[in-house]
Amino acid sequence: MAVIHRTTMTPGKLELLASWLPARPWNLGGGHEPRLTKAGGFRLDDPQGEVGIEFMAVTDESGDRPVTYQMPLSYRGAPLPGADHALIGTSEHGVLGRRWIYDGAHDPVLVAQLFALVLGEAEPQAQNVNNTPDPSVIAHFAEAGHTASVSSVDVTDGPHGTDLRLLTGSAPGSPSGPAAKGLTIRVNRVLRPEPAESTTHATGDVGHITADWLLPDGTKARGRYAVVRDITP
C-alpha cells in the first residue's frame, strides 16, 4: 500500500491547484483568484506501487458562495509521456524528491484504478492515514460482464465535468479474452451534497461512487464523486 510521508511539498498542492483551476472549463469561479482549502477525499493504491493516486476535494471561497471541486491527482517520479497537457505542476517532496503532479483523469493508472473501484475490485484508502481502508467511500455498479482491464480511454473535459470513455476487455481485433465493452464514467468536478437516498440509488445511472467532504462550516456533506452514465456492448 502507498505510504503517506509526513513532510513538505514545495510548492504545495493547493498552491499549484489555485494556479491551474481558473482555466478549467468546469471552473465556476467567475474570474476570481481561487482561495482554496482542503475539504476531504480518499486515495487508491497503484498495484505496481509507482504512482500516487488521490481524489481530493477542495473548496474555493473566493466568490459569492463556496464551491467544492473534486481534483483527481496522480503523483509520479518522472514525467508521463504524452501528458504535458494534463500536468498541473511539479513539486519538491521532502522525502521522494521531485514529483510530477497530473490531472489524474488523464493518467491511465488512475483511470484503471477508478474503474476497478467502480467494480468493487479496488479498496478505497483513507486520505491521510497509512494502510487504512475508508469504508465511507461506497461504489455501486449494476451491470455484469465487465472486466477491470481497460484497453483504451478517451477523455473529454466539459462544463459539467470530465467524461472518461473506456473500452474494457479485449482490444479490437484481439483473438482471446472477454469481448470489449464501452462505458462512460463522468468525474463530477463540482461536488454537490445530495440526500442520502439519492446517493444510495442514483436514478438513471448504472453505477456511481459516493464519498464525504466537509463544508466550510465544518458539517459533513456527501455526494457522487463519479457516475457511470452509459454502456455500449
Biotite code that builds the C-alpha atoms (Angstrom):
import biotite.structure as struc

atoms = struc.array([
    struc.Atom([0.000, 0.000, 0.000], chain_id="A", res_id=1, res_name="MET", atom_name="CA", element="C"),
    struc.Atom([1.061, 3.587, -0.616], chain_id="A", res_id=2, res_name="ALA", atom_name="CA", element="C"),
    struc.Atom([2.954, 5.305, 2.189], chain_id="A", res_id=3, res_name="VAL", atom_name="CA", element="C"),
    struc.Atom([1.909, 8.787, 3.245], chain_id="A", res_id=4, res_name="ILE", atom_name="CA", element="C"),
    struc.Atom([5.020, 10.744, 4.249], chain_id="A", res_id=5, res_name="HIS", atom_name="CA", element="C"),
    struc.Atom([4.745, 13.446, 6.906], chain_id="A", res_id=6, res_name="ARG", atom_name="CA", element="C"),
    struc.Atom([6.840, 16.009, 5.094], chain_id="A", res_id=7, res_name="THR", atom_name="CA", element="C"),
    struc.Atom([6.675, 19.133, 2.959], chain_id="A", res_id=8, res_name="THR", atom_name="CA", element="C"),
    struc.Atom([5.901, 19.741, -0.703], chain_id="A", res_id=9, res_name="MET", atom_name="CA", element="C"),
    struc.Atom([7.177, 22.932, -2.314], chain_id="A", res_id=10, res_name="THR", atom_name="CA", element="C"),
    struc.Atom([5.131, 24.409, -3.878], chain_id="A", res_id=11, res_name="PRO", atom_name="CA", element="C"),
    struc.Atom([2.164, 22.876, -2.069], chain_id="A", res_id=12, res_name="GLY", atom_name="CA", element="C"),
    struc.Atom([-0.709, 21.114, -3.802], chain_id="A", res_id=13, res_name="LYS", atom_name="CA", element="C"),
    struc.Atom([-3.234, 23.856, -3.074], chain_id="A", res_id=14, res_name="LEU", atom_name="CA", element="C"),
    struc.Atom([-0.866, 26.476, -4.464], chain_id="A", res_id=15, res_name="GLU", atom_name="CA", element="C"),
    struc.Atom([-0.465, 24.532, -7.704], chain_id="A", res_id=16, res_name="LEU", atom_name="CA", element="C"),
    struc.Atom([-4.199, 23.898, -7.974], chain_id="A", res_id=17, res_name="LEU", atom_name="CA", element="C"),
    struc.Atom([-5.023, 27.583, -7.434], chain_id="A", res_id=18, res_name="ALA", atom_name="CA", element="C"),
    struc.Atom([-2.903, 28.467, -10.478], chain_id="A", res_id=19, res_name="SER", atom_name="CA", element="C"),
    struc.Atom([-4.318, 25.629, -12.587], chain_id="A", res_id=20, res_name="TRP", atom_name="CA", element="C"),
    struc.Atom([-8.040, 25.884, -11.741], chain_id="A", res_id=21, res_name="LEU", atom_name="CA", element="C"),
    struc.Atom([-9.057, 29.156, -13.475], chain_id="A", res_id=22, res_name="PRO", atom_name="CA", element="C"),
    struc.Atom([-8.542, 27.769, -16.996], chain_id="A", res_id=23, res_name="ALA", atom_name="CA", element="C"),
    struc.Atom([-10.673, 24.654, -16.459], chain_id="A", res_id=24, res_name="ARG", atom_name="CA", element="C"),
    struc.Atom([-13.979, 24.525, -18.384], chain_id="A", res_id=25, res_name="PRO", atom_name="CA", element="C"),
    struc.Atom([-15.822, 23.416, -15.228], chain_id="A", res_id=26, res_name="TRP", atom_name="CA", element="C"),
    struc.Atom([-14.473, 26.227, -13.062], chain_id="A", res_id=27, res_name="ASN", atom_name="CA", element="C"),
    struc.Atom([-17.284, 28.316, -11.527], chain_id="A", res_id=28, res_name="LEU", atom_name="CA", element="C"),
    struc.Atom([-15.006, 30.988, -10.088], chain_id="A", res_id=29, res_name="GLY", atom_name="CA", element="C"),
    struc.Atom([-16.215, 33.787, -12.374], chain_id="A", res_id=30, res_name="GLY", atom_name="CA", element="C"),
    struc.Atom([-12.768, 35.284, -12.807], chain_id="A", res_id=31, res_name="GLY", atom_name="CA", element="C"),
    struc.Atom([-11.880, 35.379, -9.112], chain_id="A", res_id=32, res_name="HIS", atom_name="CA", element="C"),
    struc.Atom([-8.455, 34.243, -7.985], chain_id="A", res_id=33, res_name="GLU", atom_name="CA", element="C"),
    struc.Atom([-9.141, 30.914, -6.203], chain_id="A", res_id=34, res_name="PRO", atom_name="CA", element="C"),
    struc.Atom([-8.854, 30.742, -2.428], chain_id="A", res_id=35, res_name="ARG", atom_name="CA", element="C"),
    struc.Atom([-8.646, 27.023, -1.765], chain_id="A", res_id=36, res_name="LEU", atom_name="CA", element="C"),
    struc.Atom([-8.870, 24.887, 1.348], chain_id="A", res_id=37, res_name="THR", atom_name="CA", element="C"),
    struc.Atom([-8.727, 21.112, 1.585], chain_id="A", res_id=38, res_name="LYS", atom_name="CA", element="C"),
    struc.Atom([-12.174, 19.590, 2.211], chain_id="A", res_id=39, res_name="ALA", atom_name="CA", element="C"),
    struc.Atom([-11.640, 15.817, 2.125], chain_id="A", res_id=40, res_name="GLY", atom_name="CA", element="C"),
    struc.Atom([-11.208, 12.931, -0.266], chain_id="A", res_id=41, res_name="GLY", atom_name="CA", element="C"),
    struc.Atom([-9.629, 9.485, -0.399], chain_id="A", res_id=42, res_name="PHE", atom_name="CA", element="C"),
    struc.Atom([-6.817, 7.538, -2.022], chain_id="A", res_id=43, res_name="ARG", atom_name="CA", element="C"),
    struc.Atom([-6.386, 4.428, -4.141], chain_id="A", res_id=44, res_name="LEU", atom_name="CA", element="C"),
    struc.Atom([-3.331, 2.207, -4.418], chain_id="A", res_id=45, res_name="ASP", atom_name="CA", element="C"),
    struc.Atom([-1.396, 1.647, -7.620], chain_id="A", res_id=46, res_name="ASP", atom_name="CA", element="C"),
    struc.Atom([-0.874, -2.154, -7.805], chain_id="A", res_id=47, res_name="PRO", atom_name="CA", element="C"),
    struc.Atom([2.642, -1.505, -9.110], chain_id="A", res_id=48, res_name="GLN", atom_name="CA", element="C"),
    struc.Atom([3.442, 0.908, -6.283], chain_id="A", res_id=49, res_name="GLY", atom_name="CA", element="C"),
    struc.Atom([4.761, 3.574, -8.644], chain_id="A", res_id=50, res_name="GLU", atom_name="CA", element="C"),
    struc.Atom([2.004, 6.201, -8.921], chain_id="A", res_id=51, res_name="VAL", atom_name="CA", element="C"),
    struc.Atom([0.335, 8.049, -6.067], chain_id="A", res_id=52, res_name="GLY", atom_name="CA", element="C"),
    struc.Atom([-3.447, 8.341, -6.541], chain_id="A", res_id=53, res_name="ILE", atom_name="CA", element="C"),
    struc.Atom([-5.605, 10.808, -4.646], chain_id="A", res_id=54, res_name="GLU", atom_name="CA", element="C"),
    struc.Atom([-9.142, 12.085, -5.100], chain_id="A", res_id=55, res_name="PHE", atom_name="CA", element="C"),
    struc.Atom([-9.023, 15.434, -3.322], chain_id="A", res_id=56, res_name="MET", atom_name="CA", element="C"),
    struc.Atom([-11.962, 17.695, -2.507], chain_id="A", res_id=57, res_name="ALA", atom_name="CA", element="C"),
    struc.Atom([-11.035, 21.382, -2.290], chain_id="A", res_id=58, res_name="VAL", atom_name="CA", element="C"),
    struc.Atom([-13.312, 24.315, -1.536], chain_id="A", res_id=59, res_name="THR", atom_name="CA", element="C"),
    struc.Atom([-12.930, 27.693, -3.214], chain_id="A", res_id=60, res_name="ASP", atom_name="CA", element="C"),
    struc.Atom([-14.264, 30.530, -1.059], chain_id="A", res_id=61, res_name="GLU", atom_name="CA", element="C"),
    struc.Atom([-13.230, 33.393, -3.349], chain_id="A", res_id=62, res_name="SER", atom_name="CA", element="C"),
    struc.Atom([-16.686, 34.007, -4.847], chain_id="A", res_id=63, res_name="GLY", atom_name="CA", element="C"),
    struc.Atom([-20.115, 34.902, -3.538], chain_id="A", res_id=64, res_name="ASP", atom_name="CA", element="C"),
    struc.Atom([-20.639, 31.341, -2.317], chain_id="A", res_id=65, res_name="ARG", atom_name="CA", element="C"),
    struc.Atom([-18.232, 28.463, -1.668], chain_id="A", res_id=66, res_name="PRO", atom_name="CA", element="C"),
    struc.Atom([-17.748, 25.855, -4.395], chain_id="A", res_id=67, res_name="VAL", atom_name="CA", element="C"),
    struc.Atom([-16.230, 22.439, -3.706], chain_id="A", res_id=68, res_name="THR", atom_name="CA", element="C"),
    struc.Atom([-14.293, 20.831, -6.543], chain_id="A", res_id=69, res_name="TYR", atom_name="CA", element="C"),
    struc.Atom([-13.020, 17.300, -6.965], chain_id="A", res_id=70, res_name="GLN", atom_name="CA", element="C"),
    struc.Atom([-9.406, 17.023, -8.064], chain_id="A", res_id=71, res_name="MET", atom_name="CA", element="C"),
    struc.Atom([-8.275, 13.514, -9.071], chain_id="A", res_id=72, res_name="PRO", atom_name="CA", element="C"),
    struc.Atom([-4.496, 13.741, -8.753], chain_id="A", res_id=73, res_name="LEU", atom_name="CA", element="C"),
    struc.Atom([-1.690, 11.412, -9.741], chain_id="A", res_id=74, res_name="SER", atom_name="CA", element="C"),
    struc.Atom([1.845, 11.789, -8.416], chain_id="A", res_id=75, res_name="TYR", atom_name="CA", element="C"),
    struc.Atom([4.763, 10.464, -10.434], chain_id="A", res_id=76, res_name="ARG", atom_name="CA", element="C"),
    struc.Atom([8.522, 10.329, -10.032], chain_id="A", res_id=77, res_name="GLY", atom_name="CA", element="C"),
    struc.Atom([9.057, 11.083, -13.745], chain_id="A", res_id=78, res_name="ALA", atom_name="CA", element="C"),
    struc.Atom([7.027, 12.767, -16.491], chain_id="A", res_id=79, res_name="PRO", atom_name="CA", element="C"),
    struc.Atom([4.127, 10.812, -18.006], chain_id="A", res_id=80, res_name="LEU", atom_name="CA", element="C"),
    struc.Atom([4.829, 10.604, -21.772], chain_id="A", res_id=81, res_name="PRO", atom_name="CA", element="C"),
    struc.Atom([2.272, 12.425, -23.900], chain_id="A", res_id=82, res_name="GLY", atom_name="CA", element="C"),
    struc.Atom([0.533, 14.060, -20.931], chain_id="A", res_id=83, res_name="ALA", atom_name="CA", element="C"),
    struc.Atom([2.025, 17.561, -20.905], chain_id="A", res_id=84, res_name="ASP", atom_name="CA", element="C"),
    struc.Atom([-1.498, 18.977, -21.361], chain_id="A", res_id=85, res_name="HIS", atom_name="CA", element="C"),
    struc.Atom([-2.558, 17.363, -18.067], chain_id="A", res_id=86, res_name="ALA", atom_name="CA", element="C"),
    struc.Atom([0.413, 18.475, -15.969], chain_id="A", res_id=87, res_name="LEU", atom_name="CA", element="C"),
    struc.Atom([-0.692, 20.599, -13.024], chain_id="A", res_id=88, res_name="ILE", atom_name="CA", element="C"),
    struc.Atom([2.885, 21.263, -11.954], chain_id="A", res_id=89, res_name="GLY", atom_name="CA", element="C"),
    struc.Atom([5.981, 19.878, -10.276], chain_id="A", res_id=90, res_name="THR", atom_name="CA", element="C"),
    struc.Atom([6.773, 19.963, -6.578], chain_id="A", res_id=91, res_name="SER", atom_name="CA", element="C"),
    struc.Atom([9.745, 19.093, -4.421], chain_id="A", res_id=92, res_name="GLU", atom_name="CA", element="C"),
    struc.Atom([8.761, 16.379, -1.957], chain_id="A", res_id=93, res_name="HIS", atom_name="CA", element="C"),
    struc.Atom([10.761, 16.334, 1.279], chain_id="A", res_id=94, res_name="GLY", atom_name="CA", element="C"),
    struc.Atom([11.348, 12.562, 1.048], chain_id="A", res_id=95, res_name="VAL", atom_name="CA", element="C"),
    struc.Atom([10.761, 11.499, -2.565], chain_id="A", res_id=96, res_name="LEU", atom_name="CA", element="C"),
    struc.Atom([12.295, 14.454, -4.386], chain_id="A", res_id=97, res_name="GLY", atom_name="CA", element="C"),
    struc.Atom([10.708, 15.987, -7.462], chain_id="A", res_id=98, res_name="ARG", atom_name="CA", element="C"),
    struc.Atom([7.154, 14.844, -8.163], chain_id="A", res_id=99, res_name="ARG", atom_name="CA", element="C"),
    struc.Atom([5.159, 15.458, -11.323], chain_id="A", res_id=100, res_name="TRP", atom_name="CA", element="C"),
    struc.Atom([1.523, 16.130, -10.400], chain_id="A", res_id=101, res_name="ILE", atom_name="CA", element="C"),
    struc.Atom([-1.115, 15.436, -13.057], chain_id="A", res_id=102, res_name="TYR", atom_name="CA", element="C"),
    struc.Atom([-4.823, 15.860, -13.511], chain_id="A", res_id=103, res_name="ASP", atom_name="CA", element="C"),
    struc.Atom([-5.428, 12.185, -12.875], chain_id="A", res_id=104, res_name="GLY", atom_name="CA", element="C"),
    struc.Atom([-8.382, 11.951, -15.248], chain_id="A", res_id=105, res_name="ALA", atom_name="CA", element="C"),
    struc.Atom([-5.709, 11.916, -17.980], chain_id="A", res_id=106, res_name="HIS", atom_name="CA", element="C"),
    struc.Atom([-3.481, 9.364, -16.239], chain_id="A", res_id=107, res_name="ASP", atom_name="CA", element="C"),
    struc.Atom([-4.157, 5.757, -17.320], chain_id="A", res_id=108, res_name="PRO", atom_name="CA", element="C"),
    struc.Atom([-3.087, 4.335, -13.956], chain_id="A", res_id=109, res_name="VAL", atom_name="CA", element="C"),
    struc.Atom([-5.587, 6.457, -12.036], chain_id="A", res_id=110, res_name="LEU", atom_name="CA", element="C"),
    struc.Atom([-8.369, 5.756, -14.558], chain_id="A", res_id=111, res_name="VAL", atom_name="CA", element="C"),
    struc.Atom([-7.783, 1.993, -14.353], chain_id="A", res_id=112, res_name="ALA", atom_name="CA", element="C"),
    struc.Atom([-7.962, 2.072, -10.562], chain_id="A", res_id=113, res_name="GLN", atom_name="CA", element="C"),
    struc.Atom([-11.059, 4.266, -10.607], chain_id="A", res_id=114, res_name="LEU", atom_name="CA", element="C"),
    struc.Atom([-12.796, 1.697, -12.784], chain_id="A", res_id=115, res_name="PHE", atom_name="CA", element="C"),
    struc.Atom([-11.595, -1.101, -10.514], chain_id="A", res_id=116, res_name="ALA", atom_name="CA", element="C"),
    struc.Atom([-13.180, 0.809, -7.627], chain_id="A", res_id=117, res_name="LEU", atom_name="CA", element="C"),
    struc.Atom([-16.471, 1.029, -9.555], chain_id="A", res_id=118, res_name="VAL", atom_name="CA", element="C"),
    struc.Atom([-16.363, -2.763, -9.982], chain_id="A", res_id=119, res_name="LEU", atom_name="CA", element="C"),
    struc.Atom([-15.553, -3.347, -6.319], chain_id="A", res_id=120, res_name="GLY", atom_name="CA", element="C"),
    struc.Atom([-12.066, -4.616, -7.146], chain_id="A", res_id=121, res_name="GLU", atom_name="CA", element="C"),
    struc.Atom([-10.090, -1.779, -5.531], chain_id="A", res_id=122, res_name="ALA", atom_name="CA", element="C"),
    struc.Atom([-10.325, -0.783, -1.875], chain_id="A", res_id=123, res_name="GLU", atom_name="CA", element="C"),
    struc.Atom([-10.522, 2.956, -1.106], chain_id="A", res_id=124, res_name="PRO", atom_name="CA", element="C"),
    struc.Atom([-7.945, 4.158, 1.379], chain_id="A", res_id=125, res_name="GLN", atom_name="CA", element="C"),
    struc.Atom([-8.054, 6.933, 3.971], chain_id="A", res_id=126, res_name="ALA", atom_name="CA", element="C"),
    struc.Atom([-6.664, 10.175, 2.633], chain_id="A", res_id=127, res_name="GLN", atom_name="CA", element="C"),
    struc.Atom([-4.282, 10.933, 5.488], chain_id="A", res_id=128, res_name="ASN", atom_name="CA", element="C"),
    struc.Atom([-3.599, 7.620, 7.288], chain_id="A", res_id=129, res_name="VAL", atom_name="CA", element="C"),
    struc.Atom([-1.329, 4.796, 6.117], chain_id="A", res_id=130, res_name="ASN", atom_name="CA", element="C"),
    struc.Atom([-2.750, 1.330, 5.402], chain_id="A", res_id=131, res_name="ASN", atom_name="CA", element="C"),
    struc.Atom([-6.268, 2.252, 6.485], chain_id="A", res_id=132, res_name="THR", atom_name="CA", element="C"),
    struc.Atom([-9.327, 1.477, 4.321], chain_id="A", res_id=133, res_name="PRO", atom_name="CA", element="C"),
    struc.Atom([-12.023, 4.155, 4.096], chain_id="A", res_id=134, res_name="ASP", atom_name="CA", element="C"),
    struc.Atom([-15.413, 2.404, 4.370], chain_id="A", res_id=135, res_name="PRO", atom_name="CA", element="C"),
    struc.Atom([-17.280, 5.675, 3.847], chain_id="A", res_id=136, res_name="SER", atom_name="CA", element="C"),
    struc.Atom([-16.376, 5.551, 0.140], chain_id="A", res_id=137, res_name="VAL", atom_name="CA", element="C"),
    struc.Atom([-19.085, 3.436, -1.496], chain_id="A", res_id=138, res_name="ILE", atom_name="CA", element="C"),
    struc.Atom([-19.055, 2.064, -5.041], chain_id="A", res_id=139, res_name="ALA", atom_name="CA", element="C"),
    struc.Atom([-22.082, 0.623, -6.844], chain_id="A", res_id=140, res_name="HIS", atom_name="CA", element="C"),
    struc.Atom([-22.303, -0.947, -10.305], chain_id="A", res_id=141, res_name="PHE", atom_name="CA", element="C"),
    struc.Atom([-25.467, -2.542, -11.654], chain_id="A", res_id=142, res_name="ALA", atom_name="CA", element="C"),
    struc.Atom([-24.066, -4.294, -14.726], chain_id="A", res_id=143, res_name="GLU", atom_name="CA", element="C"),
    struc.Atom([-22.342, -7.656, -15.072], chain_id="A", res_id=144, res_name="ALA", atom_name="CA", element="C"),
    struc.Atom([-19.787, -8.989, -17.508], chain_id="A", res_id=145, res_name="GLY", atom_name="CA", element="C"),
    struc.Atom([-17.181, -6.239, -17.265], chain_id="A", res_id=146, res_name="HIS", atom_name="CA", element="C"),
    struc.Atom([-13.530, -6.859, -16.596], chain_id="A", res_id=147, res_name="THR", atom_name="CA", element="C"),
    struc.Atom([-11.263, -4.402, -14.805], chain_id="A", res_id=148, res_name="ALA", atom_name="CA", element="C"),
    struc.Atom([-8.920, -4.468, -17.808], chain_id="A", res_id=149, res_name="SER", atom_name="CA", element="C"),
    struc.Atom([-9.066, -1.118, -19.634], chain_id="A", res_id=150, res_name="VAL", atom_name="CA", element="C"),
    struc.Atom([-7.843, -1.273, -23.231], chain_id="A", res_id=151, res_name="SER", atom_name="CA", element="C"),
    struc.Atom([-8.400, 2.378, -24.200], chain_id="A", res_id=152, res_name="SER", atom_name="CA", element="C"),
    struc.Atom([-9.544, 5.685, -22.708], chain_id="A", res_id=153, res_name="VAL", atom_name="CA", element="C"),
    struc.Atom([-10.867, 8.837, -24.364], chain_id="A", res_id=154, res_name="ASP", atom_name="CA", element="C"),
    struc.Atom([-11.050, 11.888, -22.067], chain_id="A", res_id=155, res_name="VAL", atom_name="CA", element="C"),
    struc.Atom([-13.337, 14.893, -22.589], chain_id="A", res_id=156, res_name="THR", atom_name="CA", element="C"),
    struc.Atom([-13.348, 17.901, -20.254], chain_id="A", res_id=157, res_name="ASP", atom_name="CA", element="C"),
    struc.Atom([-16.552, 19.918, -20.350], chain_id="A", res_id=158, res_name="GLY", atom_name="CA", element="C"),
    struc.Atom([-18.540, 22.441, -18.307], chain_id="A", res_id=159, res_name="PRO", atom_name="CA", element="C"),
    struc.Atom([-20.238, 19.692, -16.290], chain_id="A", res_id=160, res_name="HIS", atom_name="CA", element="C"),
    struc.Atom([-17.207, 17.535, -15.510], chain_id="A", res_id=161, res_name="GLY", atom_name="CA", element="C"),
    struc.Atom([-14.794, 15.118, -17.163], chain_id="A", res_id=162, res_name="THR", atom_name="CA", element="C"),
    struc.Atom([-16.086, 12.178, -19.173], chain_id="A", res_id=163, res_name="ASP", atom_name="CA", element="C"),
    struc.Atom([-13.898, 9.077, -19.373], chain_id="A", res_id=164, res_name="LEU", atom_name="CA", element="C"),
    struc.Atom([-14.928, 6.917, -22.302], chain_id="A", res_id=165, res_name="ARG", atom_name="CA", element="C"),
    struc.Atom([-13.488, 3.482, -21.542], chain_id="A", res_id=166, res_name="LEU", atom_name="CA", element="C"),
    struc.Atom([-13.169, 0.390, -23.671], chain_id="A", res_id=167, res_name="LEU", atom_name="CA", element="C"),
    struc.Atom([-12.852, -2.588, -21.348], chain_id="A", res_id=168, res_name="THR", atom_name="CA", element="C"),
    struc.Atom([-11.950, -6.191, -22.011], chain_id="A", res_id=169, res_name="GLY", atom_name="CA", element="C"),
    struc.Atom([-10.191, -7.260, -25.191], chain_id="A", res_id=170, res_name="SER", atom_name="CA", element="C"),
    struc.Atom([-8.973, -4.621, -27.568], chain_id="A", res_id=171, res_name="ALA", atom_name="CA", element="C"),
    struc.Atom([-10.495, -4.617, -31.074], chain_id="A", res_id=172, res_name="PRO", atom_name="CA", element="C"),
    struc.Atom([-9.047, -7.490, -33.119], chain_id="A", res_id=173, res_name="GLY", atom_name="CA", element="C"),
    struc.Atom([-7.813, -9.404, -30.084], chain_id="A", res_id=174, res_name="SER", atom_name="CA", element="C"),
    struc.Atom([-8.225, -13.161, -30.644], chain_id="A", res_id=175, res_name="PRO", atom_name="CA", element="C"),
    struc.Atom([-8.851, -14.019, -26.981], chain_id="A", res_id=176, res_name="SER", atom_name="CA", element="C"),
    struc.Atom([-10.251, -12.711, -23.747], chain_id="A", res_id=177, res_name="GLY", atom_name="CA", element="C"),
    struc.Atom([-13.671, -11.219, -22.920], chain_id="A", res_id=178, res_name="PRO", atom_name="CA", element="C"),
    struc.Atom([-15.458, -9.207, -25.568], chain_id="A", res_id=179, res_name="ALA", atom_name="CA", element="C"),
    struc.Atom([-14.769, -5.500, -25.447], chain_id="A", res_id=180, res_name="ALA", atom_name="CA", element="C"),
    struc.Atom([-17.407, -3.216, -23.928], chain_id="A", res_id=181, res_name="LYS", atom_name="CA", element="C"),
    struc.Atom([-17.617, 0.547, -23.783], chain_id="A", res_id=182, res_name="GLY", atom_name="CA", element="C"),
    struc.Atom([-18.790, 2.733, -20.949], chain_id="A", res_id=183, res_name="LEU", atom_name="CA", element="C"),
    struc.Atom([-18.537, 6.335, -19.775], chain_id="A", res_id=184, res_name="THR", atom_name="CA", element="C"),
    struc.Atom([-17.539, 7.389, -16.288], chain_id="A", res_id=185, res_name="ILE", atom_name="CA", element="C"),
    struc.Atom([-18.267, 11.021, -15.534], chain_id="A", res_id=186, res_name="ARG", atom_name="CA", element="C"),
    struc.Atom([-15.957, 12.518, -12.932], chain_id="A", res_id=187, res_name="VAL", atom_name="CA", element="C"),
    struc.Atom([-18.019, 15.189, -11.182], chain_id="A", res_id=188, res_name="ASN", atom_name="CA", element="C"),
    struc.Atom([-15.698, 18.151, -10.824], chain_id="A", res_id=189, res_name="ARG", atom_name="CA", element="C"),
    struc.Atom([-18.164, 20.226, -8.797], chain_id="A", res_id=190, res_name="VAL", atom_name="CA", element="C"),
    struc.Atom([-19.327, 18.304, -5.727], chain_id="A", res_id=191, res_name="LEU", atom_name="CA", element="C"),
    struc.Atom([-22.887, 18.894, -4.584], chain_id="A", res_id=192, res_name="ARG", atom_name="CA", element="C"),
    struc.Atom([-24.464, 17.495, -1.401], chain_id="A", res_id=193, res_name="PRO", atom_name="CA", element="C"),
    struc.Atom([-27.331, 15.104, -2.063], chain_id="A", res_id=194, res_name="GLU", atom_name="CA", element="C"),
    struc.Atom([-29.970, 13.416, 0.109], chain_id="A", res_id=195, res_name="PRO", atom_name="CA", element="C"),
    struc.Atom([-28.926, 10.028, 1.453], chain_id="A", res_id=196, res_name="ALA", atom_name="CA", element="C"),
    struc.Atom([-31.433, 8.157, -0.707], chain_id="A", res_id=197, res_name="GLU", atom_name="CA", element="C"),
    struc.Atom([-30.120, 9.699, -3.942], chain_id="A", res_id=198, res_name="SER", atom_name="CA", element="C"),
    struc.Atom([-26.503, 8.794, -3.172], chain_id="A", res_id=199, res_name="THR", atom_name="CA", element="C"),
    struc.Atom([-27.562, 5.220, -2.453], chain_id="A", res_id=200, res_name="THR", atom_name="CA", element="C"),
    struc.Atom([-29.766, 4.848, -5.539], chain_id="A", res_id=201, res_name="HIS", atom_name="CA", element="C"),
    struc.Atom([-28.587, 7.171, -8.317], chain_id="A", res_id=202, res_name="ALA", atom_name="CA", element="C"),
    struc.Atom([-31.572, 7.368, -10.642], chain_id="A", res_id=203, res_name="THR", atom_name="CA", element="C"),
    struc.Atom([-30.670, 6.906, -14.300], chain_id="A", res_id=204, res_name="GLY", atom_name="CA", element="C"),
    struc.Atom([-27.079, 5.816, -13.648], chain_id="A", res_id=205, res_name="ASP", atom_name="CA", element="C"),
    struc.Atom([-25.752, 2.277, -13.832], chain_id="A", res_id=206, res_name="VAL", atom_name="CA", element="C"),
    struc.Atom([-23.003, 2.917, -11.334], chain_id="A", res_id=207, res_name="GLY", atom_name="CA", element="C"),
    struc.Atom([-21.563, 5.551, -9.027], chain_id="A", res_id=208, res_name="HIS", atom_name="CA", element="C"),
    struc.Atom([-19.032, 6.336, -6.327], chain_id="A", res_id=209, res_name="ILE", atom_name="CA", element="C"),
    struc.Atom([-20.155, 8.307, -3.291], chain_id="A", res_id=210, res_name="THR", atom_name="CA", element="C"),
    struc.Atom([-17.957, 9.842, -0.625], chain_id="A", res_id=211, res_name="ALA", atom_name="CA", element="C"),
    struc.Atom([-17.867, 12.578, 2.005], chain_id="A", res_id=212, res_name="ASP", atom_name="CA", element="C"),
    struc.Atom([-16.331, 16.026, 2.241], chain_id="A", res_id=213, res_name="TRP", atom_name="CA", element="C"),
    struc.Atom([-16.534, 18.905, 4.710], chain_id="A", res_id=214, res_name="LEU", atom_name="CA", element="C"),
    struc.Atom([-18.455, 22.126, 4.156], chain_id="A", res_id=215, res_name="LEU", atom_name="CA", element="C"),
    struc.Atom([-16.860, 25.434, 5.229], chain_id="A", res_id=216, res_name="PRO", atom_name="CA", element="C"),
    struc.Atom([-18.891, 25.406, 8.470], chain_id="A", res_id=217, res_name="ASP", atom_name="CA", element="C"),
    struc.Atom([-17.403, 22.021, 9.394], chain_id="A", res_id=218, res_name="GLY", atom_name="CA", element="C"),
    struc.Atom([-20.506, 19.929, 8.700], chain_id="A", res_id=219, res_name="THR", atom_name="CA", element="C"),
    struc.Atom([-20.208, 16.777, 6.619], chain_id="A", res_id=220, res_name="LYS", atom_name="CA", element="C"),
    struc.Atom([-21.619, 16.566, 3.086], chain_id="A", res_id=221, res_name="ALA", atom_name="CA", element="C"),
    struc.Atom([-21.965, 13.517, 0.883], chain_id="A", res_id=222, res_name="ARG", atom_name="CA", element="C"),
    struc.Atom([-22.457, 13.114, -2.840], chain_id="A", res_id=223, res_name="GLY", atom_name="CA", element="C"),
    struc.Atom([-21.374, 11.435, -6.065], chain_id="A", res_id=224, res_name="ARG", atom_name="CA", element="C"),
    struc.Atom([-17.720, 11.793, -6.957], chain_id="A", res_id=225, res_name="TYR", atom_name="CA", element="C"),
    struc.Atom([-18.296, 9.810, -10.164], chain_id="A", res_id=226, res_name="ALA", atom_name="CA", element="C"),
    struc.Atom([-21.147, 8.182, -12.074], chain_id="A", res_id=227, res_name="VAL", atom_name="CA", element="C"),
    struc.Atom([-21.300, 5.580, -14.848], chain_id="A", res_id=228, res_name="VAL", atom_name="CA", element="C"),
    struc.Atom([-23.504, 7.198, -17.472], chain_id="A", res_id=229, res_name="ARG", atom_name="CA", element="C"),
    struc.Atom([-23.867, 4.671, -20.289], chain_id="A", res_id=230, res_name="ASP", atom_name="CA", element="C"),
    struc.Atom([-22.733, 1.276, -21.522], chain_id="A", res_id=231, res_name="ILE", atom_name="CA", element="C"),
    struc.Atom([-22.272, 0.175, -25.121], chain_id="A", res_id=232, res_name="THR", atom_name="CA", element="C"),
    struc.Atom([-21.968, -3.542, -25.958], chain_id="A", res_id=233, res_name="PRO", atom_name="CA", element="C"),
])
